[in-house]
Amino acid sequence: MMQTEEFQPRIVAFVCNWCTYIAADAAGVARARYSPNVRLIRTMCSGRVDPQFVLGAFEKGADGVLLCGCHPRDCHYSVGNYKALRRYKLLKKMLSQMGFEDDRFRLEWISASEAEKFRKVVEDMTERVRRLGPFKPNGSSTPNGGK
């Protein structure tokens, strides 16, 4: 009897150097168990994540993209997370118009002291994207091609 392997999504996470990256590191130090499906890309600020980075991640095979930064009013650069929020809203609308499912792109505020929140967000994002199935650039991203 042949066993079918469960789909393992590839998720790219752009994380703020000053908050979310530290939370991810703390989760690792605490040996918190979470899905290994997320690949972190450390940025100095969530506001520095260009929409082309998100589109490029999908183009290069990501099934989901997570953008994480400091909580509003806690940005190391004062307003970087507000800039990230504006870009996120515009990009989310554009991705929706292009046929992307809502759960493939997500924004979360995670401070340095929130290692457990980081773990939960990673687990939740992984499960949501797993349910959606692999991302297919041609618009069909359901596991069986929409049939």
N, C-alpha and C positions, 0 to 999 in steps of 0.2 A: 504494500500500500504506500503510495507516494504522498508525502505531506506537503501542503502548500505553505510557503514561507509568508509570514505576515509582513505587509508593506512597512518599510522603515523610511519615513520621510526625511529629507535633507532640509534642514532649517538653518538659515543664516541669521545671526543676531548681531546687529550693530549696537554696541554698548558703550556708554559714557565711561571714560577713564576714571572720573572722580567719584562716581556713585555705583552704577550697576556692575562695573568690572570688579570693584572691591567686594560687592555682595556675592558675585559669582565665585570669586576667590575664597571668600569666607565659607560659602557653601561647600566648596571642595575641601577646605581645611577641616571643616566639621564632619566630613565624610557623608554629607547629605546625599541620599540616593535620588538621582533624577536621570531622565532619559539622555543618552549620549548623542542624540540626533542633532543637537544644536551646535553649530560652529560659531564661536565668538570672533567678532572683528572689533577690536578695541579702537575707539575714536576719542579724540580729546573732548568732544562735546556732541551731544545728539543733534545740535543745531548745525553741525558740520557735515551731516549725512546728506549728500546731494541725492535728489530723486533718481539720477542716473545710476547711483550705486544700487538702489533697490531694484530697478529694472534690470541692471546687469546681473544681479544675483539670480533672478528668475531666468534670465537668458542663459546663464551658465549651469542651470540644472537644479536650482533650489526649488523645493516644493512649498516653502513658506519663508517669510521674512519677518523678523521681530526687531523693532526699534525700541531701545530702552535708554532712559536718561534720568537725570535728577528730578526730584519733585519740583513743580513750579515754585518759584521764589528761592530755591536752593541751588540754582545753577552757579557753578564756579565762574562762569562768564556773564553773569547777571541775567541775560535774556535768551540764551541759547536754546533752552527747552521750549520757549514760546515760539521761536523760529521753527523748531522741529515740529511743533504741534500744527502750525500753519501749513507747513509743507506736507505733513501727514494727511491732513484733511483734503488738500487738493489732490494729492497722489491717490488717496483712497477712492475719491470720486472718479478719477481718471481710470484707475484699475477696474473699477466696477463697470464703467462704460466699455472697457475692453473685454469684459466677460470673466474677469477674475472673481472667484468666490470671496466673500467678505472675510472669511477666517484665514486667508492666506497671508494677509499683511496686518500687523498689529503693533500698537504703540503702548508701552507701559512705563510708568514712573517707578523706579526702584532705587531707594537710597542705599548707601553703603551698609547700613545696619539691618537691611532686610534680606538676609540670605535665604530665609524660609520663603519669603514672597518670590524671590528669584526661582527657587526650586519649583514652587507651585505653578508659576507662569510657564516655565519650560515644559512641565508635565502637561499642563492644559493645552498649550500650543501644539505640542506633539500629538496629543490625542485628536484634537480638532483637525489637524492636517492629515493625520492617518485616516480619519473617516472620509475626508475628501478624496483621498487617493492621490496618485502621482500627478504632478502638474504637467500638462501637455500644452506647449505653446500654440497649438492649432485651435485651442478653445475647448477641447474635450478633456476634462481632467478627472472624470469619474473613472473608477478602476476598470469598468468594462466598456469604456468608450461611450457611455450614456445610453446603453441598451438595456 
